[in-house]
Amino acid sequence: MRHDIEFDAEGALLRGWFYEPAGAGGPAPCVVMAHGWSSTRRMYLDRFAEVFAAAGLAVLVYDNRGWGDSEAAPGQPRHEIDPWVQVGDYRHAITHAQNRSEVDPDRIGVWGTSFSGAHAYVVAAMDRRVKAVVTQAPFISGHATYANLARVDNQVVGPDVFTVDRRARARGEAAATIPVIGTDPGRLVGLPTRDSHEWFTRAREELDPSWPNEVTLRSLDNYYCYEPAKYLPEVTPTPLLMIVGSEDGLTGGNLAAVAYSSAAEPKDIVFLPGGHFDAYTGQGFAVASQAARDWFVRHLLTPLFADDHG
């Protein structure tokens, strides 16, 4: 059973869904989930949540502030992505989950995909309320990802462009925006890869027609400065599962594999055939969702059963 929810995140009202766990006879472990860079919770996250809930886990899924049904903070533009604000909102979502009567507050897991995958392991490193973490096609490095995406067919954004935007905003002008995806090689877009265009186009048509295809220019500056892999060694002793697309050319499957080696035990890694978006549908979804489910069951539900039965 799924319920609409909302909770305050220090001035921004965030909205999402809460899934009751199947077969729970009391407070259950809860998985907290958020979507990736510029998407919404309606873009496939319900499918993962249903798999987790069917396994006996409560699930809290929400839209990042300024995206989907969630509000931006007063005075801030919609469709802006600040990784550190989103990390903070994960922690607000954890607190909301802990305060629900259906949830065991001592058994919280976090799941993230793409950009929120980075947030998931940053949160796990910072917040010991997290008892298990799964990251799917995780964002690893702003500098490296920026270099991958700044191709000759996508105008390179330099610091002068960000400076102009910051000065204009300080004068009270509206935040500059760019499309997330597009086909004009002469126009700057946030995600210039072909698979990004195909995935977001299909997801908007089939799942979220209100998706705006717009992101603030400063969001690019924010991700360029984000180096979440530095937190991976600090995740331990929280169990970490990383799910990686072998041919991920967006956030970089090779970057994720190298970064995984810096994390301490307990940890595991699962490689999926295909690119960045292949974990959302078809066989990729089956493998990714089941691997994540089994990780959470092992580290959140199994200890509960062990306590009950000695």
N, C-alpha and C positions, 0 to 999 in steps of 0.2 A: 504494500500500500504506500502510495506517494502523497506527500502533503506539500503545499506551497508554504514557504517560510520567508521571514525577513528578520534581519538583526542589524543593530547599529555598529558601525566600525569607526568610532570617533568622528562622527559628523556625516558619514556617508551611509545611507541605508542600502544594505546589500540584500538581494533576493535570490532565492533558489528553491531547491527541493530537499525534503527529508524523506528517506525511504525507511520504512519499518523493516526490521529483520524477520525473515521467515522462521517460524517455529520458536521464537525466543520466549522463554518463560519468565524473563526478568530483564534487568538492564543488560544490554549487549555491547560488545565492542563496536566502534564506529570508525568508518573511513571518511576522511574529509577530502573533497575533490574540487579542483578548479580547472578551467580550460586554458588553452595556450594563447599565444600572441595574437590578439585581435579577433579571436573567435568568441563563441558563446557556449553556454552549457548545453544548448539544444543541438549543437553540432556533435552528435554521437555520444556524449557523456552519459546519457540516460542508459545506453546499452551496457556500458561497463557497470554502472550502478546497479542495474537489475541483476547482473551476474553475482555481484558481491552480496546483495540483499538476499538472493535465493540461497546463499551459503550460510545464512544466519548472522550476517553483519549489518548493522545499521549503516546508512550512508547519508552524508550531507554534501550536496552539490550546490555550488553557487556561481553566479556571474561576478566577475571582477568589477570593481567600481567603475562606473562610466560605460559599461558594456551590457548588452542584453537588457534585463529588467532592473539591474542595479543602478543606483543613482551615483553621480559624482559628488564630491564634497562641495559645499558652497564656494563659489568663486573659481572653481576648477572646471576646465572643459571636459566634455564627454570625449570618449575615444582616445584618451591619452593612456600610455602604458609607462608606469614607473615601477621598476622591479622591486624596489625596497618598500614602496607603499603596498604592493601586492603581497610581498612576504609578510608584512604586518597584518594584512587582511586575512591571510591563512590563519594567523594566530588568533584573530578575532573569531574566525569560524570555529576553530578548535574550542574556544571558550564557550561559544554558543552551544556546540555539541555537548560539552561537559555538563551544561546546565539543563539539558533535557532529561526527563525522567526515564526515557527509553534507553539511555546510554550509560554504560559503565565508564565513568570519567577517567579511570586509570588504564583504559585499553583503547587508545586512540592511534589510528594509523593515518598517514597522508599518502595520496596518490596524485601525481602530476604528469602532464604530457607536454612535450615540447618546451615552451617557455615556462610553463608552470611545473614541468619536471625539474627544472633548475631550482625553482622556489621550494619544491618539496624536499630536496636534500639540504638546502640552506636552512629551512625551518627545522628539519630533523637535527641538524648540527647545533642549532641555537636553542631549541626548546625541548627539554627532556620529558615533556608530557607525551611526546611522540614515541610510540613503542614499536612501530614498523613503518617502513617507507618503500614505495614503489615509484620509480621514475621511468617514463616511456618516451623514447626518442628525445632524450633530454638536451636542452640547450646547455652548452658547455662553456663557451668563451665568446664574449662580445667582439673582441678584436678579430678572432679567427673567423667568426661567422660574417662579420662585416666585410672582411677581405674576400670571402667566398662569393658574396652577393654583389659586390661592387665591380660589375663586369662592364665591358665596353658597350653592351647594349642596354645598360641601365646607368644613367648619369651618376657619376660619383658625387656623393655629398661630402663636402669638406667643412671644416670648422667655421668658415666665414658664413655659410648658410645658417648654421645653428646660432651664430652670434647675432645675425640680423633678426632672426625670429625671437630670440631672447630679449633683445632691446625693444622690439616692437611690442611684445607682451608686457614689458615693464612700463611702456607708455600707455597701456590700457587697450591696445589693439587686440583683435581676436587672434587666437593661436593659429598658425599656419597648419594646413592639413595636406595630406597626399593620399592617393588611393593605396589600398593594401595590395591589390593585384591590378594588372592591366596588360594590354597587348601592344601599346604604342612604345617602341623602343626609345623614343625621344623624350618620354615622360617618366620622371622618377616615381617608382612605386616601392612600397615597403618590402614586398616579397616577390622578386622578379622571376623565380623559377617556374618552369612550365607545370610541374606537379602542384605547386601552390595555386596557380590559376585554375587548374582543373578541379582541385579538391574544394576550394572555396566556392567556385561557381556551382558545383554540384550540391554542396552542402546548403548554400543559400536557396537553390531551387527546391530541394527536397525537404529541408529541415527547418530553416529559419529565413523566411523571405524578408524579414525586417533587418537582416544584417546589412550594415551601412557601407561597406567597402571604403572606409575612411579611417585614418589614424593621424594623430598629430605628428608634425615633423619632429618635435622634441622627443617623441617616443624612439626614433632612430638614435638620437644622441644618447638617450638613456640606456638602450641595450648595448650600444658600442662601449659604454663604460662598465658593463656588468660582467664580472668574472667569477661566476658561482662555483667553478670547479675547485677553487681554493678552499672551499668548505668541506669537500668530500672527506678528507682525512679526519674531520671532527665529527662525522656522523656516528661512528662507533661509540658506544656499544649497541646502538639502535640497528637492528637488522635491515640491510639495504638490498633491494633487488633493482637492477637496471635492465630495461628491455630496449634493445638497440636494433635499428634497421641496418642491415649489412650494407645497403647501398644508399644510405641517407645522405643526400647531397645538400640538404638545407642546414640543419644544425651539425651535421657531420658524424656519421657512424664511426669513423676512424678516431675522431676526437673523443667520443664517448668511451670507446674501448681503451684508449690510452689513459683517460681520466679515471676509469674504473680501477686501474691498477694502483692508484694513489689512496683508495679507500681501504680501511682496515676491516678485518672480519668482525662480525658475521656479514657476509655478502654473497651475492650470486649474480650472474649475468645470463641473459637469454638473447640470442641473436635471431632476428626474423629476416627471412628473405624479402628483398624489396626496399623501397625508399622510405622517406620520412612519414608518409601518410598511410602506409599499408597496414598499420596496426588497427585502423578504425573499421575496416570492412573485411569480409571474406575470411579466408583461412588465417590471415594475419590477426584479425580480431579474435578469432577462436583461440589462437595460441597466446596472444598477449593478455586477454582477459582471464583465461584460465591460470596462466602463470601468476598473475597478480592476485587472483582469488586464492590460490593455494598458498601463496606467501603470507597473506593476511590471516588465513585460517590457521596456518602453522604457528604464527607468532602472536596472534591476538586471541583466537578461539581455543586452540589446543591447550595453552596454559590454564584457561578457565576450566576446561574439562578435567585436566590433571588435578586441579585444586579440588574439584567436586568429588573425584573418585580416588583421591589419595595417590 
